[in-house]
Amino acid sequence: MSRRPASKSNYRHSPAPVSRVPARGSLFTVRRAVVNRRTMRYSGSASSSTANMKILFIAPRFPNPLYSGHRLRAYHQLRLLSRKHRITLLCLSGSGQPLHGASEVARYCNRIVAIPVRRADMVTGLFRGSLYGLPWQVSVHLLPRMTTAVDEALHGGTWDVTHTQMARMAPYLDRQPGVPRLIDLIDSMALNMLRRSSCDPHIMGFIAGLEARQIGSYEAGLCQTWDCATVVSDVDRKAIGAQLPGLTVNANGVDVEAFAGRTAGRDRRELLFVGNLGYFPNVDGIVWFARNVLPLIRRRVPQTKLTIVGARPAAPVRRLPRQDPGIRLHPFVPDVRPFLARCAVSVAPIRAGSGQLFKVLEAMAAGTPIVATSVASSGVAAEHGRHLLVADSAEDFAEQVSRLLLDPSAAERMALAARLLVEERYSWERSVAELERLYESIAQ
């Protein structure tokens, strides 16, 4: 699911050269693709002590399209960091797939190197990682071509700081302790897997339970050996280890100008769910809501409709509109804001997963009243009854949604308070400013 493109930065780069390393290249081919690219000219000035840093940014996926949280986070970090700093982006990408929005992301980087990943590469990585006792989520992302690209980047220049997104990319810098290293874990993957194991009755639920122990130890180890580690919320920090001195919170943000708050002109019978519909917590949550909560809401508020918006809908989600004519599915929409502006209530019935959910922050920014589970709301410093409503059982969730549908004045007061909270605490500018201070603390 894509969002509105952000505004251009105040500092201008020449468009970054985008290098797609061949999927079946030799080591020599890989080196040519990575090294024989000139870093483009950077202009601009800044007065802070963190200005004009050289940043090596390593990501698990190219940060576009913006239908997953980690891509959205990386995109806005690159957008704002590029105003002061020079960034080289190394990332994995789908084999044989075009880099969506490459020209836009290239505005924020001096250089981009994308390493294609085939399914066979992930299988090979899984076996290789098992020999070293790595979690499977880390193992499937082990790619010799990415190792080569990172090594060449490190040996080909001096970096003030390296930024690695997610634990799955950590092995690429584990062998480089002399380089200033920040790892953005984003959330506690151990907590994510543990919650999935309690919600998923299938084989993947069992596997998730096993993975929770292994990835938990791995994440804690990274916090002890890297210069700095970040997560998006206190809940995730506590799950990994609040006592770990290298672990700190760097919250997500919202483009508060793009998500301008609005309270008038809403359809008083329309509910909205937004999310990556190929991601288990979203699939589980919306299917549970449609089957168990929506019928209860319709007893109180007849003819209530549900609109589902999000990319890559899994089969259980695609079946919902066929089972209920009051449910509409909109995959791959160019902009979620018109849906947020039109609906009466946004719902976040998430029972698994972890982190700080963009669906909650964006609804609050858009002036859309939201009802969320305790899992969905726990990463945001919002008060039940003031900024949102929290419910976990089907009966309580239906009661809270119905309350907002039947009392537009109360819904509007809550939405206005939520918008103010986002403006005060959850802008991307604030989040990236905090990130820059962490860079400064570890930069060489």
Steps between C-alpha positions, in 0.01 A plus 500: 500500500655828400476837662532854371858577388675724747619847414846549357785566739650845544836373385546367151686195378564405147288189442675203658631231269289190555695177456322166464759231566442205264334206671743252350816706473846386594687667783672721241163604356371589844804712575468687174133572566571632848835678465496649152236756590599857580351661807292791373567860604336620821431865568360683797604601847380458854612647828453204736792279601331205331483668158661347192549155645569209270242231577495142377134395521433123471138390455326165445291638214497797265292769682222518243211418456396601851271210588700370796608676816874454466498642144295801614738561790810476280346726234432787738833459676681526165282794396584709804858384551580602143449866591831500688687180422640287220344155490590179321214249502570128474189282493352173385234492231276252323674315219376608157275770646537871421594735780169676562547875538877478451531855368325637808719313750807592295439867584589419859812290441841561348518137399268199497599136458214246485582128527237269346383207713366181346302236686789260450730750674274500806498120518878490475528768766273303730732200489810716534363691796395182679865394508577811704194469722334814365124561519324403179387857433864602496617194308265542203648845437863383488624577151866486386439780249376728777804412713724599210312826444527598868868408519581699189310801631684486833842459343432759230436795730484641851161508672399715791226253593333187369125449538373142469126439492365188673678207664485298178765728347736499800740226373623734227663725761565251779855456373570875499521603868727797421224680307246714691192278490136577575242227453134592475322188620170690460311260728549185704479218251500256792180659631357494149569127463372419848168671431470327166554162663195565722277612209604275213380138538689383191856381454633856473368569848705212635808618312445853629510370856838339440632808322394731786765357733780508248435845356455640851851395601637630172339844541626533857849406386499773236409758762809400697750495213392785273557868581129579505170317446158655454137388521179696446335463842557431868303176466755367252789626710371315805442184296863497383651618828441841658822457699715489186691832490540508123126474428291815462163607360474688169128524424333492160353814355227634276510759224268729696455741211396224261255346749310819574236442766136507389180430690216607266342318206539143624284199420349410838460135401846431360787331683854480365792261539838590346808279484731271308254219430769240442637540853373243750396738785290704256345193337420346837362825639267597219365148449429476874329839492285423194381169638464576870463874553324645196180294549477630859542860383218455247264398778547846650561696178330328203653524153850569628754453220863398516763623254834317491796678339844349449748329271559129439171368646528138612236246399300524828472876451401470134216267600341748741317715238356184343371386838358839603368758248550771760878455482703669226865430420732757338851363438791712379337840536721800414401695811333393826406852609166523312387181673605633841321828433174328401450228762339549839734273695833331429554160664824328600396154626859375517564200727854409387804693385705764680630852457329834453226476240475754221129421462446644848721807456363585156137472610574729793677747270208496254246584769340157468373346826659163560423190704798272556599195698750536782761340273440757226493801731777407744778654293337845498482735800124540463240489778191282479192720486696813414695427181356161401294211635657168596321164495612139473195273513255487210217629718700791641640591160150510350378712792777757459456530123124535537552769762691714250257436217205606713666803662667715230575780747698272729678353199599846381636605839712189518628545144606859569692396812670222305606741226661731757690208652644405162604858429678522835673162509495311172631710214771355276706814561510425870582133443788569260640776723523241778668259257760763408585548867563126527723519194699778663550292815668215311655673195875484458 
